[in-house]
Amino acid sequence: MRRALAFLILFSSTEAMAEGAKPPKSTLVCQKIAYSNGNLKKTCYYDCRAWEGARTENVYDHCPGWTLRWRLSQNGQFGPHPSS
């Protein structure tokens, strides 16, 4: 599954650059930009170019460096990442 997703992303970006088109405003893969710890939960914040999202993990789990856009929560609770 990961190999197919990586091939899809690589092929679509190469095709767009060959045509001279602008890169898309949002992507399928989001990069981690920050995290914050709570009591027993950790909130991991991700940037998807056009918007930001977050996902919660247990405090002892690792925040992945990237995640797929549809796995993120996008609501008022998470909002933009903290400035710290």
Backbone bond lengths (Angstrom), bond angles and torsions (degrees), N, CA, C in turn:
res aa  C-N    CA-C-N  psi(-1)  N-CA   C-N-CA  omega(-1)  CA-C   N-CA-C  phi
1 M - - - 1.446 - - 1.530 110.66 -
2 R 1.334 116.56 -46.00 1.467 119.26 179.65 1.518 111.63 -63.71
3 R 1.316 115.97 -38.32 1.457 119.64 -179.46 1.529 110.44 -64.96
4 A 1.318 117.03 -41.01 1.464 120.84 179.05 1.520 110.74 -66.29
5 L 1.333 117.20 -40.66 1.460 121.16 179.06 1.522 110.72 -65.33
6 A 1.324 117.20 -43.07 1.464 120.82 179.01 1.536 110.42 -63.52
7 F 1.323 117.51 -40.75 1.461 120.98 178.04 1.522 110.66 -63.34
8 L 1.326 117.23 -42.07 1.461 121.71 179.45 1.517 111.06 -62.13
9 I 1.319 117.39 -45.16 1.460 121.26 -179.68 1.523 110.90 -65.90
10 L 1.311 117.07 -45.11 1.461 121.58 179.84 1.517 110.85 -62.82
11 F 1.330 117.48 -45.53 1.458 121.19 -178.69 1.526 111.39 -65.13
12 S 1.332 118.21 -43.29 1.463 120.35 -177.64 1.524 111.08 -68.12
13 S 1.346 118.86 -38.19 1.458 120.31 179.75 1.523 111.21 -71.06
14 T 1.336 118.05 -36.60 1.455 121.60 178.31 1.520 110.69 -66.73
15 E 1.314 116.16 -41.05 1.459 120.71 179.16 1.526 110.98 -64.71
16 A 1.327 117.41 -41.07 1.462 121.16 -179.47 1.527 110.65 -66.86
17 M 1.325 117.95 -39.15 1.456 120.76 179.66 1.527 111.00 -69.84
18 A 1.333 117.48 -33.07 1.453 120.79 179.03 1.525 110.86 -66.57
19 E 1.312 117.16 -33.84 1.453 121.00 -179.92 1.523 112.26 -84.28
20 G 1.338 117.61 -8.31 1.456 120.63 -179.16 1.514 112.66 77.15
21 A 1.303 117.90 18.20 1.458 121.54 -178.88 1.524 110.30 -79.15
22 K 1.334 115.38 159.39 1.455 120.43 176.27 1.525 109.35 -72.41
23 P 1.342 117.57 147.53 1.461 119.04 177.12 1.530 110.29 -66.87
24 P 1.314 117.98 150.91 1.461 119.95 -178.32 1.517 111.66 -64.71
25 K 1.344 116.18 152.61 1.459 120.60 -178.91 1.521 112.15 -73.17
26 S 1.306 117.55 -28.60 1.463 119.97 176.28 1.516 108.77 -128.01
27 T 1.312 115.09 156.84 1.451 119.86 -176.64 1.520 110.41 -122.84
28 L 1.321 116.16 169.18 1.458 121.16 175.33 1.520 111.26 -80.28
29 V 1.325 116.32 -29.93 1.459 121.44 -177.30 1.525 108.39 -108.93
30 C 1.334 115.99 128.17 1.460 121.93 -177.97 1.528 109.83 -108.95
31 Q 1.328 116.19 142.97 1.458 122.33 -178.24 1.528 110.88 -99.39
32 K 1.325 116.66 142.51 1.468 121.44 178.93 1.518 109.29 -70.42
33 I 1.345 116.45 135.02 1.452 120.31 178.39 1.520 112.54 -118.89
34 A 1.329 117.97 -24.12 1.468 120.30 -179.12 1.523 109.55 -167.24
35 Y 1.322 115.24 171.10 1.461 120.90 171.78 1.520 108.50 -153.01
36 S 1.324 116.21 157.33 1.459 121.63 175.85 1.521 108.60 -139.52
37 N 1.329 115.49 145.64 1.460 121.83 -178.42 1.522 110.25 -100.09
38 G 1.325 114.99 140.14 1.451 121.72 172.72 1.517 108.55 -115.49
39 N 1.318 118.17 -150.84 1.464 120.64 179.39 1.519 110.94 -63.43
40 L 1.319 117.75 -75.54 1.460 121.70 179.18 1.521 112.04 -115.44
41 K 1.317 117.11 9.17 1.464 121.86 -179.54 1.520 110.24 -125.12
42 K 1.311 115.24 151.10 1.453 123.03 175.36 1.524 107.08 -121.92
43 T 1.326 117.05 134.21 1.459 121.31 177.08 1.523 108.32 -103.00
44 C 1.324 116.33 122.13 1.459 122.66 179.70 1.531 107.77 -103.66
45 Y 1.331 117.31 124.80 1.462 122.63 -177.95 1.520 109.75 -100.66
46 Y 1.339 115.83 138.89 1.461 121.93 -176.81 1.521 110.61 -130.19
47 D 1.334 115.79 147.10 1.457 123.08 178.43 1.519 109.10 -109.31
48 C 1.343 116.05 125.07 1.469 122.12 179.07 1.520 110.90 -115.34
49 R 1.297 117.79 29.87 1.460 127.12 -177.64 1.517 112.57 69.64
50 A 1.311 120.28 -65.14 1.460 122.15 -175.73 1.523 112.33 -79.66
51 W 1.303 118.37 -28.66 1.467 122.03 179.73 1.520 109.78 -151.96
52 E 1.315 114.80 168.56 1.459 120.80 178.92 1.510 109.40 -115.62
53 G 1.305 116.26 151.37 1.449 121.67 178.32 1.519 109.26 -143.19
54 A 1.315 115.59 175.81 1.458 119.80 -178.74 1.521 109.46 -146.25
55 R 1.316 115.32 161.77 1.450 121.53 172.53 1.520 107.64 -142.70
56 T 1.320 115.91 150.43 1.458 120.17 -178.95 1.518 109.91 -101.87
57 E 1.303 115.32 142.87 1.454 123.92 178.01 1.527 107.24 -130.94
58 N 1.324 116.19 163.31 1.454 119.39 170.58 1.520 108.53 -66.95
59 V 1.323 116.84 151.17 1.457 120.69 -174.18 1.529 112.38 -60.61
60 Y 1.309 118.48 -27.88 1.460 121.17 -179.65 1.526 113.07 -91.00
61 D 1.340 119.24 -2.76 1.463 122.03 177.09 1.528 110.70 -87.22
62 H 1.307 115.09 155.65 1.462 122.15 179.69 1.528 110.49 -86.90
63 C 1.335 117.24 137.10 1.466 120.95 172.90 1.528 107.90 -78.51
64 P 1.319 118.34 121.57 1.464 119.52 178.46 1.527 111.08 -62.88
65 G 1.313 117.21 149.48 1.462 122.00 179.25 1.518 112.63 -69.30
66 W 1.317 117.43 -22.68 1.462 122.28 176.44 1.514 108.41 -147.67
67 T 1.312 116.02 158.81 1.455 122.07 176.42 1.522 108.94 -152.03
68 L 1.287 116.47 165.04 1.460 121.50 178.27 1.519 109.89 -80.42
69 R 1.315 116.63 143.85 1.468 121.95 -172.64 1.516 113.00 -58.60
70 W 1.333 119.15 -39.06 1.459 120.21 -174.87 1.526 112.83 -75.67
71 R 1.326 118.54 -5.75 1.462 120.58 176.30 1.523 112.75 -89.05
72 L 1.319 117.93 -2.29 1.457 121.83 -177.30 1.518 111.71 -94.21
73 S 1.331 115.21 152.32 1.452 121.33 172.29 1.521 107.37 -90.77
74 Q 1.303 116.39 135.01 1.453 120.80 178.07 1.522 107.29 -128.99
75 N 1.317 115.72 89.38 1.454 120.09 177.67 1.517 109.25 -147.77
76 G 1.314 117.34 177.43 1.455 122.53 -175.78 1.509 114.18 -62.99
77 Q 1.312 117.22 -24.24 1.461 119.86 -179.08 1.526 111.29 -63.43
78 F 1.327 117.19 -40.08 1.456 120.51 -176.12 1.516 111.85 -88.42
79 G 1.318 118.75 -45.13 1.454 122.93 177.53 1.513 113.21 51.81
80 P 1.335 117.45 -158.56 1.444 119.86 178.38 1.527 111.57 -70.56
81 H 1.306 115.81 158.90 1.467 119.85 -178.20 1.519 111.05 -66.88
82 P 1.316 118.60 154.58 1.464 120.69 178.57 1.532 110.49 -68.40
83 S 1.311 116.67 149.51 1.471 121.00 -175.80 1.517 112.75 -79.34
84 S 1.316 118.44 -7.29 1.471 119.72 -178.23 1.503 113.03 -79.66
